[in-house]
Amino acid sequence: MKTVNQLAEETYPGDTFDTALPQDWVNAMRERGFDVRGNFVTLYPFVGVPYMAPITDQGIRIAAVVASTVR
């Protein structure tokens, strides 16, 4: 089984990321029924604001569900 760090390096090669996630975001996602730990990293784009980025298939599914329910 690959580590979160290994998955992030493979998914976002050359990008700056942190395996730590903002606790408020983790809590908010848990309240919505999602366990995001191990499925996301904090990605730091060259320009712009850091964001939570999926690194697993489960993370992609979570992101898709959340994005489809945003109003």
Order of alpha helices (4+ residues) and beta strands (2+ residues): alpha-beta-alpha-beta-beta-alpha
